[in-house]
Amino acid sequence: MCYVLYVASPLTLSEVRSMLPDGMSAHALAPDDDRRLRRALRPARTVLHLLIGPCSCDLLLQRDPVAHSEERALRARYQAERAGRDEIIRAIDLHRAIPDPLELEPPAYWRRALAAFVAEHARTAGPTVYWLRFSLRGPLESPPDPPPSAATIQVADVLRDPDGWLAEGDPIRVVR
């Protein structure tokens, strides 16, 4: 479907939700996925999806509610993943499922909002793992096992570079 940001937090889902900026939402993983990822991403108590609408694409791609130009990048990615035409159409339809296209914000807005959340979360909860990945079925797909280790960065690094700290692929542990 799109990009998905996983968060492995020492907090509960409801505690994380209470800290989120407007427009972001947190959703539980399937129980088996949650247990599997909690073991891999210690010291997590909860692993969840952090989404803006139906996916996490808004952290990376500027939505175009009229011409849907951001979908070119998604279509190219789906084709590189060897997705079939019907699967691509379903994925694009799900990506478009945003609540109100008039309230769209640019990626820089969402990255700054995420950086502020990361800082507050680290202050309250301690070390947390963030893992951004591309998925053909988005939050509906079971995530693979993450790599055995995560790079560690400081909250100051996140706040200093809200546009560059979160990269697709490997998990990143954020500490105070």
C-alpha positions in Angstrom: 0.0 0.0 0.0 2.4 2.7 1.1 4.9 3.6 3.8 4.2 2.5 7.4 6.0 3.9 10.5 6.2 1.3 13.3 6.8 2.5 16.8 8.1 0.1 19.5 7.3 2.0 22.7 7.6 1.3 26.4 4.1 2.9 26.8 0.7 1.5 26.1 -1.3 2.3 23.0 -3.6 4.7 24.8 -0.6 6.5 26.4 1.0 6.9 22.9 -2.3 8.1 21.5 -2.6 10.8 24.1 0.7 12.3 23.0 0.1 12.4 19.3 -0.2 15.6 17.4 -3.5 16.3 15.6 -3.8 14.4 12.4 -1.7 11.4 13.4 -3.1 8.2 14.7 -1.7 5.1 16.4 -3.1 1.6 15.8 -2.3 -1.7 17.4 -0.7 -4.5 15.4 -2.2 -8.0 15.2 -1.4 -9.8 18.5 1.1 -12.2 16.9 2.9 -9.4 15.1 3.0 -7.3 18.3 4.5 -10.2 20.3 7.1 -11.0 17.6 8.2 -7.4 17.2 8.2 -6.7 20.9 10.8 -9.5 21.3 12.9 -8.1 18.5 12.6 -4.4 19.5 13.2 -4.4 23.2 12.3 -2.7 25.6 9.0 -2.3 23.8 5.7 -2.8 25.7 3.7 -2.0 22.6 4.4 -2.0 18.9 2.0 0.1 16.8 1.5 1.8 13.4 1.8 5.5 13.4 -0.3 6.8 10.6 -1.4 10.0 8.9 -4.7 9.0 7.4 -4.4 5.5 5.9 -0.6 5.3 5.8 2.6 7.2 6.7 3.3 8.5 3.2 2.7 12.1 4.2 6.0 12.0 6.1 7.7 11.6 2.7 5.4 12.5 -0.2 3.4 15.7 -0.8 -0.2 14.7 -1.5 -1.7 16.2 -4.6 -5.5 15.8 -4.1 -6.3 17.0 -7.7 -3.6 15.4 -10.0 -2.4 12.8 -7.5 1.2 13.4 -8.7 2.7 11.7 -5.6 1.2 8.4 -6.9 3.8 8.2 -9.6 6.4 7.5 -7.0 4.2 4.9 -5.4 3.4 3.2 -8.7 7.1 3.0 -9.6 7.8 1.5 -6.2 4.9 -1.0 -6.6 6.2 -2.0 -10.0 9.7 -2.4 -8.6 8.2 -4.8 -6.0 6.6 -6.7 -8.9 3.0 -5.9 -7.8 0.3 -6.8 -10.3 -2.0 -4.2 -11.8 -5.0 -5.0 -9.7 -2.9 -4.9 -6.5 -1.5 -1.5 -7.5 -5.0 -0.2 -8.1 -6.2 -1.4 -4.7 -3.1 0.1 -3.0 -3.5 3.5 -4.7 -7.2 3.5 -3.8 -6.3 2.9 -0.1 -3.6 5.5 -0.2 -6.2 8.1 -1.5 -8.5 7.3 1.5 -7.8 10.5 3.4 -10.5 12.1 5.6 -10.4 15.6 4.2 -8.2 16.6 1.3 -8.5 20.3 2.1 -6.6 19.7 5.4 -3.4 18.3 3.7 -0.1 19.5 5.1 3.3 19.2 3.4 5.8 16.5 4.5 7.9 19.1 6.3 4.9 19.9 8.6 4.5 16.2 9.5 8.2 15.6 10.0 8.3 18.5 12.5 5.2 17.2 14.2 6.8 13.8 14.4 10.0 15.2 15.8 8.1 17.0 18.5 6.3 13.8 19.4 9.6 11.8 19.4 11.1 14.4 21.8 8.1 14.3 24.2 7.9 10.5 24.0 11.5 10.1 24.8 11.2 12.5 27.8 8.2 10.6 29.1 8.9 7.0 28.2 12.6 6.6 27.5 14.3 4.7 24.5 11.9 4.0 21.7 12.4 2.3 18.3 11.0 3.9 15.1 11.0 1.8 11.9 9.8 3.2 8.5 9.3 0.7 5.8 7.5 0.4 2.4 4.8 -2.2 2.3 2.6 -3.4 -0.6 -0.4 -3.8 1.8 0.5 -1.0 4.3 -0.7 -1.5 7.8 -2.7 -4.6 6.7 0.5 -6.5 6.0 2.4 -8.4 8.7 5.8 -6.7 9.1 8.9 -8.8 8.6 11.3 -9.4 11.4 13.5 -6.3 11.8 17.2 -6.4 11.6 18.9 -7.7 14.8 20.1 -4.2 15.8 19.0 -0.7 15.5 21.1 2.4 15.1 20.9 4.7 18.2 20.5 8.4 18.0 19.8 11.2 20.5 16.6 13.3 20.7 18.8 16.3 19.9 19.6 14.8 16.6 15.9 14.3 15.8 15.1 17.9 16.7 18.2 19.3 14.9 17.3 17.4 11.6 13.5 16.6 11.6 13.8 16.0 7.8 16.7 13.6 7.8 16.8 11.4 10.9 14.1 8.9 9.9 15.1 6.9 6.9 13.4 3.9 5.3 14.7 0.5 6.1 16.4 0.0 9.3 15.0 0.6 12.8 16.3 3.6 14.7 16.4 3.7 18.5 15.9 7.2 19.9 17.3 8.0 23.4 17.4 11.2 25.5 
